[in-house]
Amino acid sequence: MTVYSLLASLTGLAGQGKWFFAGVFALLIVWLLLVPRERIGQAQRVPPWWRNVRVWAVLIAATQMIVYLVWG
């Protein structure tokens, strides 16, 4: 038993880290969805979804969140 696992079991925090990091990415997704279009260089027109920076950033953050929840 490592020191980390011993401390985690004593404090009841075992498994809480993955939820914390998933929450960080969930907050990032909310922030990405709320950022005005002018801030990401799309003030003139909305590009197609495959060239939209917001779509790709949300997909990457969601993928990271899934990775932390499944393998964290």
DRENDO-1510 file (C-alpha; in Angstrom, 1 decimal, always signed):
<recs>
REC; n; res; u; v; w
REC; 1; MET; +0.0; +0.0; +0.0 .
REC; 2; THR; +1.4; +3.3; -1.0 .
REC; 3; VAL; +1.3; +6.5; +1.1 .
REC; 4; TYR; -1.1; +8.1; -1.4 .
REC; 5; SER; -3.6; +5.1; -1.2 .
REC; 6; LEU; -3.3; +5.1; +2.6 .
REC; 7; LEU; -4.1; +8.8; +2.9 .
REC; 8; ALA; -6.9; +8.6; +0.3 .
REC; 9; SER; -8.6; +5.7; +2.2 .
REC; 10; LEU; -8.2; +7.5; +5.6 .
REC; 11; THR; -9.6; +10.8; +4.4 .
REC; 12; GLY; -12.4; +9.2; +2.2 .
REC; 13; LEU; -11.1; +11.0; -0.9 .
REC; 14; ALA; -10.4; +7.9; -2.9 .
REC; 15; GLY; -11.8; +8.4; -6.4 .
REC; 16; GLN; -12.6; +12.1; -5.9 .
REC; 17; GLY; -9.8; +13.3; -8.1 .
REC; 18; LYS; -11.4; +12.2; -11.4 .
REC; 19; TRP; -14.6; +14.0; -10.5 .
REC; 20; PHE; -12.6; +17.1; -9.8 .
REC; 21; PHE; -10.8; +17.1; -13.1 .
REC; 22; ALA; -14.0; +16.2; -15.0 .
REC; 23; GLY; -15.7; +19.2; -13.3 .
REC; 24; VAL; -12.9; +21.4; -14.4 .
REC; 25; PHE; -13.4; +20.4; -18.0 .
REC; 26; ALA; -17.2; +20.8; -17.6 .
REC; 27; LEU; -16.7; +24.3; -16.5 .
REC; 28; LEU; -14.4; +24.9; -19.4 .
REC; 29; ILE; -17.1; +23.7; -21.8 .
REC; 30; VAL; -19.6; +26.1; -20.2 .
REC; 31; TRP; -17.1; +28.9; -20.6 .
REC; 32; LEU; -16.4; +28.0; -24.2 .
REC; 33; LEU; -20.1; +28.1; -25.0 .
REC; 34; LEU; -20.6; +31.5; -23.3 .
REC; 35; VAL; -17.6; +33.3; -24.9 .
REC; 36; PRO; -18.8; +36.0; -27.4 .
REC; 37; ARG; -18.1; +35.3; -31.0 .
REC; 38; GLU; -16.1; +38.5; -31.3 .
REC; 39; ARG; -13.5; +37.0; -28.8 .
REC; 40; ILE; -12.8; +34.0; -31.0 .
REC; 41; GLY; -12.6; +35.8; -34.4 .
REC; 42; GLN; -16.1; +35.0; -35.7 .
REC; 43; ALA; -17.7; +38.4; -35.5 .
REC; 44; GLN; -18.4; +38.7; -39.3 .
REC; 45; ARG; -20.0; +35.4; -39.9 .
REC; 46; VAL; -20.4; +31.9; -38.4 .
REC; 47; PRO; -18.1; +29.4; -40.2 .
REC; 48; PRO; -19.3; +25.9; -41.1 .
REC; 49; TRP; -19.1; +23.5; -38.1 .
REC; 50; TRP; -15.9; +21.8; -39.3 .
REC; 51; ARG; -14.1; +25.2; -39.3 .
REC; 52; ASN; -15.7; +26.5; -36.1 .
REC; 53; VAL; -13.1; +26.9; -33.3 .
REC; 54; ARG; -15.7; +26.7; -30.6 .
REC; 55; VAL; -17.0; +23.3; -31.8 .
REC; 56; TRP; -13.5; +21.8; -31.8 .
REC; 57; ALA; -12.6; +23.2; -28.4 .
REC; 58; VAL; -15.8; +21.8; -26.9 .
REC; 59; LEU; -15.2; +18.4; -28.5 .
REC; 60; ILE; -11.6; +18.3; -27.2 .
REC; 61; ALA; -12.7; +19.3; -23.7 .
REC; 62; ALA; -15.5; +16.7; -23.7 .
REC; 63; THR; -13.1; +14.0; -24.8 .
REC; 64; GLN; -10.7; +14.9; -22.0 .
REC; 65; MET; -13.6; +14.8; -19.5 .
REC; 66; ILE; -14.6; +11.3; -20.7 .
REC; 67; VAL; -11.0; +10.1; -20.4 .
REC; 68; TYR; -10.8; +11.3; -16.8 .
REC; 69; LEU; -14.1; +9.7; -15.9 .
REC; 70; VAL; -13.4; +6.4; -17.6 .
REC; 71; TRP; -9.6; +5.9; -16.9 .
REC; 72; GLY; -9.1; +8.4; -14.0 .
</recs>
